[in-house]
Amino acid sequence: MNYVEEDPIDEVYRIRFALLEEYGGIKGYFKHLDEIRPKWEAMGFKCIEQEK
């Protein structure tokens, strides 16, 4: 990932807004994360879910 902003906080917001725009909002982004979860877990990462 290429960093373009001088201020790290501005960079975080820029990346977050780009992700939300790409996936159609927070619900779309969470759906994407659920779809790629098996790949990450197969690589050894552990995912946890909050209780609803």
Secondary structure by P-SEA (a helix, b strand, c coil): cccccccaaaaaaaaaaaaaaaaccaaaaaaaaaaaaaaaaaabbbbbbccc
